[in-house]
Amino acid sequence: MEFVHQSVLLHECIDALCIKPDGIYLDGTLGGAGHSLEIAKGLTTGRLIGVDRDTVALEAAKRRLAPYLERVTLVHDNFANLGAILDALGLEKIDGMLFDLGVSSPQLDDGSRGFSYMADAPLDMRMNRDDRLTAYDVVNTWPREELRRILFEYGEERYAPLIAAAIERTRAEKPIATTLELVDVIRGTMPAQALREKQHPAKRSFQAIRIAVNDELGSVERMLADAMDRLNPGGRLAVITFHSLEDRIVKNAMQNAARGCTCPPEFPVCVCGKKPKVKILTRKPIVSGQEELDKNPRARSAKLRVAEAIGL
């Protein structure tokens, strides 16, 4: 399937990164390379590092970035390994990083990948097809209580106990093998009023299982633990989130890095010695305007937060 992705908050991201022609930038969620293309256009002697865990995305990005490949390095990896990626390239610090979190539109639209509750496919949901854990494994082997937990925590699904119990009953007779089989199980647990809601009854559960399969929240936390230490003074970190769980992690990490001191408020003087690493440039997240929403309804939940590294 052709990997075509509409980049969310494209101009806002490029403005936020404040591209220097000789700078070094990393796009940690390369996808269809929409953001990366605009970064590459702004470089002369600079360098762009494009990272993605999906080989389909990397191949598509290579084609799209073809006119600029002399200034681009493509890396097949998880952005959670940010520190190791930069170390392998011999880079201690760089001038900007962009992370567009969550699943990409082509992954959702390619029914065979198993991300969508609208098309029948094997239960997969792996962003990196080299990973071992699949949605089939989660649905058919994880204990009911663990299923309940991820449905509630990652999907904010209020019917999590009912759905987890129904999955356990169904798989005891035969494995739940496809996306639409799972949709039927979920739909069968929902009370009538829930089925009348505008949102698809399986949306929250599929989100939760996808997050678990790809360790999405853990990846974001590991990336943020390194990102702000690997920016040159004045370097920018821009992160787009699509649901409250990711956004909370990003917001808290940026606030902690901007605060510096972790001493209790009652201490008369600082004894921890920690200094602020960044200043936050977006007190409130940047969201899509109506023009973008008219063209791309999937942008409606996108939030962009930006921080700038302080020279220590």
TORPA-881716 format. One line per 3 residues: their letters; for each residue x, y, z of N, C-alpha, C. Coordinates in nm, 2 decimals. Each point is the difference from the previous one (the first is absolute). Last residue first. Layout:
N
A = X/Y/Z/X/Y/Z/X/Y/Z ~ ...
***
This chain:
312
LGI = 2.35/2.55/2.99/0.04/-0.01/0.14/0.14/0.04/0.03 ~ -0.42/0.11/-0.38/0.14/-0.02/0.02/0.04/-0.01/0.15 ~ -0.49/-0.13/-0.20/0.08/0.11/0.06/0.14/-0.04/0.01
AEA = -0.43/-0.17/-0.34/0.11/-0.03/0.09/0.07/0.13/0.05 ~ -0.53/-0.05/-0.15/0.13/0.04/-0.06/0.11/-0.03/0.11 ~ -0.53/-0.19/-0.15/0.09/0.05/0.10/0.13/0.03/-0.07
VRL = -0.57/-0.12/-0.12/0.14/0.03/-0.04/0.08/0.06/0.12 ~ -0.49/-0.29/-0.19/0.07/0.07/0.11/0.15/0.02/-0.04 ~ -0.52/-0.13/-0.23/0.14/0.02/-0.02/0.06/0.08/0.12
KAS = -0.45/-0.33/-0.15/0.05/0.11/0.09/0.15/0.00/-0.02 ~ -0.48/-0.24/-0.24/0.14/0.03/0.00/0.03/0.12/0.09 ~ -0.44/-0.21/-0.14/0.05/-0.02/0.13/0.15/0.03/0.02
RAR = -0.23/0.06/-0.42/-0.08/0.07/0.10/0.05/-0.02/0.14 ~ 0.14/-0.17/-0.45/0.08/0.10/0.07/-0.07/0.05/0.12 ~ -0.19/-0.30/-0.33/0.08/-0.07/0.10/0.09/0.09/0.08
PNK = -0.28/0.15/-0.38/-0.07/-0.01/0.13/0.08/-0.07/0.11 ~ 0.13/0.28/-0.45/0.05/-0.12/0.07/-0.07/-0.02/0.14 ~ -0.11/0.36/-0.31/0.08/-0.09/-0.09/0.03/-0.13/0.06
DLE = -0.22/0.33/0.26/-0.09/-0.02/-0.12/0.07/-0.10/-0.09 ~ 0.24/0.16/0.37/-0.10/-0.10/0.04/-0.09/-0.03/-0.12 ~ 0.32/0.34/-0.05/0.06/-0.13/0.00/-0.10/-0.11/0.03
EQG = -0.15/0.44/0.02/0.04/-0.03/-0.14/0.06/-0.14/-0.01 ~ -0.11/0.19/0.42/-0.11/-0.05/-0.07/0.03/-0.04/-0.14 ~ 0.40/-0.02/0.35/-0.10/0.10/-0.03/-0.11/-0.06/-0.08
SVI = 0.33/-0.25/0.37/-0.03/0.03/-0.14/-0.11/0.10/-0.01 ~ 0.33/0.01/0.43/-0.10/-0.10/-0.06/-0.03/0.05/-0.14 ~ 0.38/0.06/0.44/-0.05/0.05/-0.13/-0.09/-0.11/-0.06
PKR = 0.09/0.07/0.55/0.04/-0.07/-0.12/-0.06/0.07/-0.13 ~ 0.13/0.27/0.44/-0.11/-0.08/-0.04/0.04/-0.06/-0.13 ~ 0.33/0.21/0.18/-0.07/-0.01/0.12/-0.12/-0.08/-0.01
TLI = 0.45/0.02/-0.29/-0.15/-0.01/-0.02/-0.07/-0.02/0.13 ~ 0.48/0.04/-0.04/-0.05/0.10/-0.09/-0.15/0.00/-0.03 ~ 0.38/-0.15/0.41/-0.12/-0.04/-0.08/-0.05/0.11/-0.08
KVK = 0.52/-0.11/0.18/-0.12/0.09/0.02/-0.11/-0.05/-0.09 ~ 0.43/-0.30/0.23/-0.07/0.06/-0.12/-0.09/0.12/0.05 ~ 0.29/-0.24/0.30/0.06/-0.04/-0.13/-0.06/0.07/-0.12
PKK = 0.06/0.12/0.57/-0.09/-0.02/-0.12/0.08/-0.03/-0.12 ~ 0.23/-0.15/0.45/-0.04/0.13/-0.07/-0.10/-0.03/-0.11 ~ 0.19/-0.24/0.50/-0.05/-0.02/-0.14/-0.05/0.14/-0.05
GCV = 0.18/-0.12/0.45/0.09/0.05/-0.10/-0.05/-0.01/-0.14 ~ -0.16/-0.11/0.48/0.01/-0.11/-0.11/0.10/0.05/-0.11 ~ -0.14/0.26/0.39/0.11/-0.09/0.03/0.02/-0.10/-0.11
CVP = -0.24/0.52/0.10/0.01/-0.12/-0.08/0.12/-0.08/0.04 ~ -0.26/0.31/0.36/0.09/0.02/-0.11/0.00/-0.14/-0.08 ~ -0.31/0.05/0.36/0.04/0.14/-0.02/0.09/0.03/-0.12
FEP = -0.38/-0.40/0.06/0.14/0.02/0.01/0.03/0.15/-0.02 ~ -0.44/-0.19/-0.05/0.03/0.05/0.13/0.15/0.02/0.02 ~ -0.20/-0.19/-0.40/-0.02/0.14/0.01/0.04/0.06/0.13
PCT = 0.25/-0.44/-0.21/-0.13/0.04/0.06/-0.02/0.15/0.02 ~ 0.34/-0.16/-0.39/-0.01/0.00/0.15/-0.14/0.03/0.05 ~ 0.20/-0.03/-0.46/-0.10/-0.10/0.05/-0.01/0.00/0.15
CGR = 0.18/0.34/-0.45/0.01/-0.04/0.14/-0.12/-0.09/0.04 ~ -0.02/0.12/-0.47/0.13/-0.02/0.05/0.00/-0.05/0.14 ~ -0.34/0.15/-0.36/0.00/0.04/0.14/0.14/-0.01/0.06
AAN = -0.12/-0.14/-0.45/0.01/0.15/0.01/0.01/0.05/0.15 ~ -0.04/-0.47/-0.10/0.12/0.05/-0.06/0.02/0.15/0.01 ~ -0.41/-0.20/0.13/0.11/-0.04/0.09/0.13/0.05/-0.04
QMA = -0.37/0.07/-0.29/-0.01/0.09/0.12/0.11/-0.04/0.10 ~ -0.03/-0.26/-0.38/0.04/0.13/-0.04/0.00/0.09/0.13 ~ -0.18/-0.43/0.04/0.15/-0.01/-0.02/0.05/0.14/-0.03
NKV = -0.47/-0.04/0.04/0.07/-0.02/0.13/0.15/0.00/-0.01 ~ -0.27/0.02/-0.40/-0.01/0.12/0.08/0.08/-0.01/0.13 ~ -0.02/-0.39/-0.27/0.08/0.11/-0.06/-0.01/0.13/0.08
IRD = -0.27/-0.36/0.14/0.14/-0.04/0.01/0.09/0.11/-0.05 ~ -0.47/0.05/-0.06/0.04/0.02/0.14/0.15/-0.03/0.02 ~ -0.18/-0.08/-0.43/0.01/0.14/0.03/0.04/0.03/0.14
ELS = -0.10/-0.45/-0.14/0.13/0.05/-0.05/0.02/0.15/0.04 ~ -0.41/-0.18/0.12/0.10/-0.07/0.07/0.14/0.05/-0.05 ~ -0.40/0.17/-0.20/0.03/0.06/0.13/0.11/-0.07/0.07
HFT = -0.02/-0.01/-0.54/-0.09/-0.03/0.10/0.05/0.04/0.14 ~ 0.23/0.08/-0.41/-0.14/-0.01/-0.06/-0.10/-0.05/0.11 ~ 0.52/0.30/-0.08/-0.08/-0.11/0.06/-0.14/-0.01/-0.05
IVA = 0.52/0.23/-0.13/-0.14/-0.01/-0.02/-0.06/-0.12/0.06 ~ 0.47/0.32/0.07/-0.06/-0.13/0.01/-0.15/0.02/-0.02 ~ 0.53/0.24/-0.03/-0.14/0.02/-0.03/-0.07/-0.14/0.00
LRG = 0.48/0.29/0.16/-0.07/-0.13/0.01/-0.15/0.02/-0.03 ~ 0.50/0.30/-0.10/-0.15/-0.01/0.03/-0.04/-0.15/0.00 ~ 0.48/0.33/0.10/-0.07/-0.11/-0.08/-0.14/-0.02/0.05
GPN = 0.32/0.30/0.21/-0.08/0.06/-0.11/-0.07/-0.10/-0.09 ~ 0.43/-0.18/0.23/-0.07/0.12/0.05/-0.08/0.07/-0.11 ~ 0.06/-0.51/-0.09/0.09/0.11/0.02/-0.07/0.12/0.06
LRD = -0.15/-0.52/0.09/-0.02/0.12/-0.09/0.10/0.11/0.03 ~ -0.09/-0.44/0.22/0.08/-0.01/-0.12/-0.02/0.11/-0.10 ~ -0.22/-0.06/0.44/0.14/0.00/0.02/0.09/-0.01/-0.12
MAD = -0.48/-0.03/-0.01/0.04/0.14/0.04/0.14/0.01/0.04 ~ -0.18/-0.43/-0.14/-0.01/0.10/-0.10/0.05/0.13/0.04 ~ -0.04/-0.43/0.26/0.12/0.04/-0.07/-0.01/0.13/-0.08
ALM = -0.37/-0.19/0.24/0.11/0.00/0.10/0.13/0.04/-0.06 ~ -0.39/-0.05/-0.27/0.01/0.13/0.07/0.11/0.00/0.11 ~ -0.08/-0.41/-0.24/0.04/0.11/-0.09/0.02/0.13/0.07
REV = -0.20/-0.36/0.23/0.15/-0.02/-0.01/0.06/0.10/-0.10 ~ -0.47/0.01/0.07/0.07/0.04/0.13/0.15/-0.02/-0.02 ~ -0.28/-0.13/-0.35/0.00/0.14/0.01/0.08/0.04/0.13
SGL = -0.06/-0.45/-0.08/0.09/0.05/-0.10/0.01/0.15/0.01 ~ -0.32/-0.23/0.27/0.14/-0.02/0.05/0.10/0.06/-0.10 ~ -0.44/0.01/-0.13/0.02/0.09/0.10/0.14/-0.01/0.06
EDN = -0.14/-0.30/-0.35/0.01/0.14/-0.04/0.03/0.10/0.11 ~ 0.00/-0.52/-0.11/0.06/0.07/0.12/0.01/0.15/-0.03 ~ -0.21/-0.34/-0.29/0.11/0.07/-0.04/0.07/0.08/0.12
VAI = -0.38/-0.28/0.07/0.08/-0.08/-0.10/0.13/0.08/-0.03 ~ -0.33/0.21/0.27/0.07/-0.10/0.07/0.09/-0.08/-0.09 ~ -0.27/0.33/-0.19/0.10/0.07/0.09/0.08/-0.11/0.07
RIA = -0.36/-0.15/-0.26/0.11/0.05/-0.09/0.11/0.07/0.09 ~ -0.40/-0.14/0.21/0.08/-0.11/-0.04/0.12/0.04/-0.08 ~ -0.31/0.34/0.13/0.07/-0.06/0.11/0.09/-0.12/-0.04
QFS = -0.28/0.20/-0.33/0.11/0.09/0.04/0.08/-0.06/0.12 ~ -0.38/-0.23/-0.13/0.10/-0.02/-0.10/0.12/0.10/0.03 ~ -0.38/0.04/0.27/0.07/-0.13/0.02/0.11/-0.02/-0.10
RKA = -0.28/0.38/-0.05/0.08/0.01/0.12/0.08/-0.13/0.03 ~ -0.31/0.00/-0.37/0.11/0.10/-0.02/0.10/0.00/0.12 ~ -0.43/-0.25/-0.09/0.13/-0.07/0.01/0.12/0.10/0.00
PHQ = -0.47/0.13/-0.06/0.01/-0.07/0.13/0.14/-0.06/0.02 ~ -0.09/0.45/-0.30/-0.01/-0.15/-0.02/0.03/-0.07/0.13 ~ -0.21/0.50/0.00/0.13/-0.07/-0.01/-0.02/-0.15/-0.01
KER = -0.38/0.28/0.07/0.06/0.03/-0.13/0.13/-0.08/-0.02 ~ -0.38/-0.21/0.32/0.09/0.12/0.00/0.06/0.02/-0.14 ~ -0.30/-0.36/0.14/-0.06/0.11/-0.07/0.09/0.12/0.00
LAQ = 0.11/-0.40/0.23/0.00/-0.03/-0.14/-0.06/0.11/-0.08 ~ -0.01/0.02/0.47/0.14/0.01/-0.05/0.01/-0.02/-0.15 ~ -0.42/-0.07/0.23/0.03/0.14/-0.01/0.14/0.03/-0.05
APM = -0.15/-0.46/0.07/-0.06/0.07/-0.11/0.04/0.14/-0.02 ~ 0.35/-0.32/0.25/-0.15/0.03/0.02/-0.05/0.08/-0.12 ~ 0.43/-0.34/-0.04/-0.04/0.14/0.02/-0.15/0.01/0.02
TGR = 0.27/-0.40/-0.11/0.00/0.03/0.14/-0.07/0.14/0.03 ~ 0.07/-0.18/-0.45/-0.10/-0.09/0.07/0.00/0.03/0.15 ~ 0.31/0.22/-0.29/-0.13/0.05/-0.02/-0.11/-0.08/0.08
IVD = 0.45/-0.15/0.00/-0.01/0.13/0.07/-0.15/0.05/-0.01 ~ 0.12/-0.39/-0.24/0.00/-0.02/0.15/-0.02/0.12/0.08 ~ 0.03/0.04/-0.47/-0.12/-0.07/0.04/-0.01/-0.03/0.15
VLE = 0.40/0.18/-0.18/-0.10/0.10/0.00/-0.13/-0.06/0.04 ~ 0.36/-0.29/-0.07/0.01/0.08/0.13/-0.11/0.10/0.01 ~ 0.02/-0.24/-0.40/-0.04/-0.09/0.11/0.01/0.07/0.13
LTT = 0.16/0.23/-0.37/-0.14/0.00/0.01/-0.06/-0.10/0.10 ~ 0.47/0.02/-0.08/-0.05/0.13/0.06/-0.15/0.00/0.01 ~ 0.25/-0.48/0.02/-0.01/0.11/-0.09/-0.06/0.13/0.07
AIP = 0.07/-0.44/0.22/0.11/0.01/-0.09/0.00/0.12/-0.09 ~ -0.15/-0.26/0.48/-0.05/0.12/-0.07/0.11/0.04/-0.10 ~ -0.07/-0.52/0.21/0.07/0.13/0.00/-0.07/0.11/-0.08
KEA = -0.28/-0.38/0.25/0.09/0.00/-0.11/0.07/0.14/-0.01 ~ -0.23/-0.16/0.40/-0.06/-0.09/-0.10/0.08/-0.01/-0.13 ~ 0.12/0.30/0.35/0.00/-0.13/0.06/-0.06/-0.11/-0.10
RTR = 0.00/0.47/-0.10/0.13/-0.07/-0.03/0.01/-0.14/0.06 ~ -0.38/0.28/0.11/0.00/-0.04/-0.15/0.13/-0.07/-0.03 ~ -0.06/0.17/0.44/-0.10/-0.11/-0.03/0.01/-0.05/-0.14
EIA = 0.27/0.37/0.13/0.05/-0.12/0.07/-0.10/-0.12/-0.03 ~ -0.11/0.43/-0.16/0.11/-0.05/-0.07/0.05/-0.14/0.06 ~ -0.34/0.24/0.23/-0.05/-0.06/-0.13/0.11/-0.06/-0.08
AAI = 0.12/0.24/0.39/-0.07/-0.13/0.03/-0.05/-0.07/-0.12 ~ 0.19/0.43/-0.05/0.10/-0.10/0.04/-0.06/-0.14/0.03 ~ -0.30/0.36/-0.08/0.07/-0.04/-0.12/0.11/-0.10/0.03
LPA = -0.24/0.19/0.36/-0.09/-0.08/-0.08/0.07/-0.06/-0.13 ~ 0.24/0.31/0.29/-0.02/-0.13/0.06/-0.09/-0.09/-0.08 ~ 0.07/0.45/-0.17/0.12/-0.09/0.00/-0.02/-0.14/0.07
YRE = -0.28/0.42/-0.12/-0.05/-0.13/0.01/0.12/-0.11/0.00 ~ 0.08/0.48/-0.03/-0.08/-0.02/0.12/-0.05/-0.14/0.02 ~ 0.45/0.20/-0.25/-0.13/-0.07/-0.03/-0.07/-0.03/0.12
EGY = 0.44/0.22/-0.13/-0.10/0.07/0.08/-0.14/-0.06/-0.03 ~ 0.44/-0.15/-0.17/-0.11/0.03/-0.09/-0.10/0.09/0.07 ~ 0.40/-0.15/0.22/0.05/0.05/-0.13/-0.12/0.04/-0.09
EFL = -0.09/-0.16/0.45/0.10/0.10/0.01/0.04/0.06/-0.14 ~ -0.33/-0.35/0.03/-0.04/0.11/0.09/0.10/0.11/-0.01 ~ 0.09/-0.40/-0.22/-0.12/0.06/-0.06/-0.04/0.12/0.07
IRR = 0.36/-0.26/0.18/0.04/0.08/-0.12/-0.12/0.07/-0.07 ~ -0.09/-0.28/0.38/0.08/0.12/0.03/0.04/0.08/-0.12 ~ -0.24/-0.41/-0.05/-0.08/0.10/0.06/0.08/0.13/0.03
LEE = 0.24/-0.37/-0.15/-0.08/0.05/-0.10/-0.09/0.12/0.05 ~ 0.23/-0.24/0.31/0.10/0.08/-0.07/-0.08/0.06/-0.12 ~ -0.23/-0.31/0.25/0.02/0.12/0.08/0.09/0.10/-0.07
RPW = -0.08/-0.43/-0.19/-0.12/0.09/-0.01/0.03/0.13/0.08 ~ 0.42/-0.26/-0.21/-0.10/-0.02/0.11/-0.11/0.10/-0.01 ~ 0.28/-0.13/-0.45/0.02/0.08/0.13/-0.12/-0.02/0.09
TNV = 0.03/-0.21/-0.44/0.08/-0.06/0.10/0.02/0.09/0.13 ~ -0.26/0.10/-0.42/-0.02/-0.14/0.03/0.08/-0.06/0.11 ~ 0.01/0.47/-0.15/-0.14/-0.03/0.01/-0.02/-0.15/0.05
VDY = 0.44/0.17/-0.09/-0.06/0.07/0.11/-0.14/-0.05/0.02 ~ 0.23/-0.18/-0.37/0.06/-0.04/0.13/-0.07/0.06/0.12 ~ -0.12/0.15/-0.43/-0.05/-0.13/0.02/0.05/-0.06/0.13
ATL = 0.17/0.41/-0.16/-0.13/0.01/0.07/-0.07/-0.13/0.02 ~ 0.53/0.00/-0.02/-0.11/0.04/-0.09/-0.12/0.02/0.09 ~ 0.58/-0.06/0.06/-0.13/0.01/0.06/-0.10/0.05/-0.10
RDD = 0.47/-0.03/-0.12/-0.07/-0.14/0.02/-0.14/0.02/0.05 ~ 0.30/0.34/-0.34/-0.03/-0.03/0.14/-0.08/-0.13/0.01 ~ 0.11/0.20/-0.42/0.10/-0.09/0.05/-0.02/-0.03/0.15
RNM = -0.26/0.30/-0.26/-0.04/-0.14/-0.03/0.11/-0.10/0.05 ~ -0.16/0.50/0.17/0.12/-0.06/-0.05/-0.03/-0.15/-0.02 ~ -0.35/0.24/0.15/0.06/0.10/-0.09/0.13/-0.05/-0.06
RMD = -0.43/-0.31/0.16/0.14/0.04/0.02/0.04/0.11/-0.09 ~ -0.44/-0.24/0.03/0.02/0.13/0.06/0.15/0.03/0.03 ~ -0.33/-0.43/-0.10/0.14/0.02/-0.01/0.04/0.13/0.08
LPA = -0.41/-0.37/-0.15/0.03/0.09/0.11/0.15/0.01/0.01 ~ -0.25/-0.10/-0.47/0.06/-0.07/0.12/0.03/0.11/0.11 ~ -0.39/0.14/-0.32/0.14/-0.03/-0.02/0.05/-0.08/0.12
DAM = -0.45/0.31/-0.22/0.04/-0.12/0.06/0.14/-0.04/-0.04 ~ -0.22/0.50/0.08/0.03/-0.09/-0.10/0.05/-0.13/0.06 ~ -0.13/0.38/0.26/-0.10/0.01/-0.11/0.03/-0.10/-0.11
YSF = 0.25/0.11/0.40/-0.11/-0.08/0.04/-0.11/0.01/-0.11 ~ 0.57/0.05/-0.01/-0.13/0.06/-0.02/-0.12/-0.10/0.04 ~ 0.49/-0.09/-0.01/-0.03/0.11/0.09/-0.14/0.05/0.00
GRS = 0.24/-0.36/-0.26/-0.07/-0.04/0.12/-0.03/0.11/0.10 ~ 0.21/-0.05/-0.47/0.09/0.02/0.12/-0.07/-0.03/0.13 ~ -0.20/-0.01/-0.45/0.07/-0.12/0.03/0.09/0.01/0.12
GDD = -0.26/0.37/-0.19/-0.08/-0.10/0.08/0.08/-0.12/0.04 ~ 0.13/0.51/-0.11/0.04/-0.13/-0.05/-0.06/-0.11/0.08 ~ -0.05/0.45/0.13/-0.08/-0.03/-0.12/0.04/-0.13/-0.07
LQP = 0.22/0.16/0.41/-0.14/-0.02/0.02/-0.08/-0.05/-0.12 ~ 0.45/0.12/-0.05/-0.01/-0.13/0.08/-0.14/-0.03/0.04 ~ 0.09/0.41/-0.23/0.02/-0.12/-0.09/-0.01/-0.13/0.08
SSV = -0.02/0.41/0.25/-0.12/-0.03/-0.08/0.02/-0.12/-0.09 ~ 0.28/0.01/0.46/-0.01/0.09/-0.12/-0.13/-0.04/-0.08 ~ 0.10/-0.04/0.55/-0.01/-0.07/-0.12/-0.01/0.09/-0.12
GLD = 0.23/0.19/0.45/-0.11/-0.08/-0.03/0.01/-0.07/-0.14 ~ 0.27/0.48/0.12/-0.03/-0.13/0.07/-0.12/-0.07/-0.06 ~ 0.40/0.34/-0.14/-0.14/0.00/-0.03/-0.06/-0.14/0.04
FLM = 0.47/0.32/0.09/-0.07/-0.13/0.02/-0.15/0.02/-0.02 ~ 0.52/0.27/-0.08/-0.14/-0.01/-0.01/-0.06/-0.14/0.01 ~ 0.47/0.35/0.11/-0.06/-0.14/-0.01/-0.15/0.02/-0.01
GDI = 0.52/0.29/-0.03/-0.14/0.00/0.01/-0.05/-0.14/-0.02 ~ 0.47/0.14/0.02/-0.07/0.13/0.00/-0.15/-0.01/0.01 ~ 0.40/-0.35/0.21/-0.04/0.05/-0.13/-0.09/0.12/0.02
KEL = 0.42/-0.33/0.26/-0.12/0.08/0.01/-0.04/0.05/-0.14 ~ 0.32/-0.35/0.04/-0.02/0.02/0.14/-0.13/0.09/0.02 ~ 0.18/-0.35/-0.40/-0.06/0.14/0.03/-0.03/0.01/0.15
GLA = 0.15/-0.39/-0.30/0.11/0.09/0.05/-0.05/0.14/0.03 ~ -0.25/-0.40/-0.14/0.03/0.09/-0.10/0.11/0.10/0.04 ~ -0.17/-0.32/0.30/0.05/-0.08/-0.11/0.04/0.09/-0.12
DLI = -0.20/0.19/0.39/0.14/-0.05/0.03/0.05/-0.07/-0.12 ~ -0.44/0.14/-0.02/0.09/0.11/-0.02/0.14/-0.04/0.03 ~ -0.33/-0.32/0.06/0.00/0.04/-0.14/0.10/0.11/-0.02
AGL = -0.09/-0.15/0.44/0.09/-0.09/-0.07/0.01/0.04/-0.15 ~ -0.29/0.25/0.27/0.14/0.02/0.04/0.09/-0.09/-0.07 ~ -0.47/-0.04/-0.08/0.06/0.12/-0.05/0.14/0.02/0.04
NAF = -0.37/-0.36/0.02/0.15/-0.02/0.01/0.08/0.12/-0.04 ~ -0.48/-0.02/-0.02/0.03/-0.02/0.14/0.15/-0.02/0.02 ~ -0.20/0.03/-0.43/0.05/0.12/0.05/0.02/0.00/0.15
NDH = 0.05/-0.42/-0.34/-0.10/0.06/0.08/0.05/0.13/0.06 ~ 0.17/-0.21/-0.48/0.01/-0.02/0.14/-0.12/0.07/0.07 ~ 0.29/0.01/-0.48/-0.11/-0.09/0.04/0.01/-0.03/0.15
VLT = 0.18/0.43/-0.32/0.03/-0.10/0.11/-0.13/-0.08/0.03 ~ 0.26/0.38/-0.38/-0.12/-0.07/0.04/0.03/-0.11/0.10 ~ 0.21/0.50/-0.18/0.04/-0.13/0.05/-0.13/-0.07/0.05
VRE = 0.14/0.45/-0.35/-0.10/-0.08/0.09/0.07/-0.13/0.04 ~ 0.16/0.35/-0.32/0.00/0.06/0.13/-0.09/-0.07/0.10 ~ 0.05/-0.13/-0.46/0.14/0.02/0.04/0.01/0.07/0.14
LYP = -0.43/-0.10/-0.22/0.06/-0.11/0.07/0.15/0.02/0.04 ~ -0.38/0.26/-0.24/0.08/0.06/0.11/0.08/-0.11/0.07 ~ -0.31/-0.07/-0.37/0.08/0.12/-0.04/0.09/0.05/0.11
ALR = -0.30/-0.38/0.09/0.11/-0.03/-0.10/0.08/0.12/-0.04 ~ -0.39/-0.10/0.32/0.11/0.09/0.03/0.12/-0.01/-0.10 ~ -0.40/-0.26/-0.03/-0.05/0.14/0.01/0.12/0.09/0.02
RKA = 0.08/-0.47/-0.01/-0.05/0.05/-0.13/-0.03/0.15/0.00 ~ 0.11/-0.21/0.40/0.12/0.00/-0.08/-0.04/0.05/-0.14 ~ -0.34/-0.08/0.31/0.07/0.12/0.03/0.12/0.02/-0.09
AEL = -0.25/-0.40/-0.02/-0.07/0.11/-0.06/0.07/0.13/0.02 ~ 0.18/-0.38/0.20/0.01/-0.01/-0.15/-0.07/0.12/-0.06 ~ -0.04/-0.04/0.46/0.14/0.04/-0.03/0.02/-0.01/-0.16
AVT = -0.41/-0.15/0.19/0.01/0.15/0.01/0.14/0.04/-0.04 ~ -0.07/-0.45/0.03/-0.09/0.05/-0.11/0.01/0.15/0.00 ~ 0.21/-0.23/0.35/0.08/-0.01/-0.12/-0.08/0.05/-0.12
DRD = -0.05/0.13/0.53/-0.08/-0.06/-0.10/0.08/0.00/-0.13 ~ 0.13/0.22/0.41/0.01/-0.15/0.02/-0.07/-0.08/-0.11 ~ 0.27/0.50/-0.02/-0.13/-0.07/0.01/0.02/-0.14/0.02
VGI = 0.28/0.51/-0.06/-0.01/-0.12/0.07/-0.15/-0.05/-0.01 ~ 0.39/0.37/-0.23/-0.14/-0.04/0.00/-0.01/-0.14/0.06 ~ 0.34/0.46/-0.02/-0.01/-0.14/0.04/-0.14/-0.04/0.01
LRG = 0.30/0.42/-0.25/-0.12/-0.05/0.05/0.01/-0.15/0.03 ~ 0.34/0.47/-0.07/-0.02/-0.15/-0.01/-0.14/-0.03/0.06 ~ 0.31/0.45/-0.24/-0.05/-0.07/0.12/-0.04/-0.14/-0.03
TTL = 0.15/0.37/-0.30/0.10/-0.09/0.05/-0.04/-0.08/0.12 ~ -0.36/0.22/-0.20/0.11/0.01/-0.10/0.11/-0.10/0.03 ~ -0.57/0.05/0.14/0.14/-0.03/0.03/0.09/0.03/-0.12
GKA = -0.50/0.02/0.03/0.07/0.11/0.07/0.14/-0.02/0.03 ~ -0.27/-0.34/-0.21/0.00/0.12/-0.09/0.07/0.12/0.06 ~ -0.08/-0.40/0.26/0.11/-0.01/-0.09/0.01/0.12/-0.10
IEL = -0.36/-0.02/0.30/0.12/0.02/0.08/0.12/0.00/-0.10 ~ -0.42/-0.11/-0.17/0.01/0.15/0.02/0.13/0.03/0.08 ~ -0.10/-0.45/-0.07/0.03/0.06/-0.13/0.02/0.15/0.02
SHG = -0.13/-0.27/0.37/0.14/-0.01/-0.04/0.04/0.07/-0.13 ~ -0.46/-0.04/0.15/0.08/0.10/0.08/0.14/0.00/-0.04 ~ -0.25/-0.31/-0.22/-0.06/0.13/-0.03/0.08/0.11/0.08
AGG = 0.05/-0.51/-0.03/0.11/0.10/-0.02/-0.06/0.14/-0.04 ~ -0.22/-0.44/0.13/0.01/0.03/-0.14/0.09/0.12/-0.03 ~ 0.10/-0.22/0.45/-0.13/-0.02/-0.07/0.02/0.02/-0.15
LTG = 0.29/0.08/0.43/0.02/0.05/-0.14/-0.13/-0.02/-0.08 ~ 0.15/0.06/0.50/-0.11/-0.07/-0.05/-0.02/0.04/-0.15 ~ 0.35/0.19/0.25/-0.01/-0.13/0.06/-0.11/-0.09/-0.04
DLY = 0.32/0.41/-0.19/-0.14/-0.03/0.00/-0.01/-0.14/0.05 ~ 0.41/0.39/0.05/-0.05/-0.14/0.01/-0.15/-0.01/-0.01 ~ 0.46/0.35/-0.13/-0.14/-0.02/0.05/-0.04/-0.14/-0.01
IGD = 0.43/0.40/-0.03/-0.03/-0.14/0.00/-0.13/-0.03/0.06 ~ 0.21/0.46/-0.27/-0.03/-0.07/0.12/-0.02/-0.15/-0.02 ~ 0.09/0.41/-0.30/0.11/-0.09/0.03/-0.02/-0.09/0.12
PKI = -0.33/0.32/-0.16/0.05/-0.07/-0.12/0.11/-0.10/0.03 ~ -0.38/0.11/0.36/0.12/0.07/-0.05/0.06/-0.08/-0.12 ~ -0.53/0.04/0.24/0.11/-0.07/-0.07/0.12/0.09/-0.04
CLA = -0.42/-0.02/0.33/0.08/0.11/-0.03/0.13/-0.05/-0.08 ~ -0.41/-0.23/0.21/0.14/-0.05/0.00/0.10/0.11/-0.04 ~ -0.47/0.09/0.00/0.05/-0.03/0.14/0.14/-0.04/0.00
DIC = -0.22/0.07/-0.42/0.02/0.13/0.07/0.06/-0.03/0.14 ~ -0.13/-0.37/-0.23/0.12/0.06/-0.07/0.03/0.13/0.07 ~ -0.40/-0.21/0.14/0.12/-0.08/0.04/0.13/0.06/-0.06
EHL = -0.42/0.18/-0.13/0.03/0.03/0.14/0.12/-0.07/0.05 ~ -0.16/-0.10/-0.43/0.07/0.14/0.01/0.03/0.04/0.14 ~ -0.23/-0.42/-0.06/0.13/0.00/-0.07/0.07/0.14/0.01
LVS = -0.40/-0.27/0.21/0.06/0.12/0.05/0.14/0.03/-0.07 ~ -0.14/-0.47/-0.13/-0.08/0.09/0.09/0.08/0.12/0.05 ~ 0.02/-0.32/-0.46/0.07/0.04/0.12/-0.08/0.10/0.07
QHV = -0.14/-0.41/-0.33/-0.02/0.14/0.01/0.07/0.05/0.13 ~ 0.12/-0.44/-0.32/-0.04/0.05/0.13/-0.01/0.15/0.00 ~ 0.08/-0.49/-0.30/-0.03/0.14/-0.02/-0.06/0.05/0.13
FEM = 0.22/-0.45/-0.23/0.00/0.06/0.13/-0.01/0.15/-0.01 ~ -0.17/-0.45/-0.30/0.08/0.12/-0.01/-0.02/0.07/0.14 ~ -0.03/-0.54/-0.05/-0.08/0.12/0.00/0.09/0.12/0.00
***
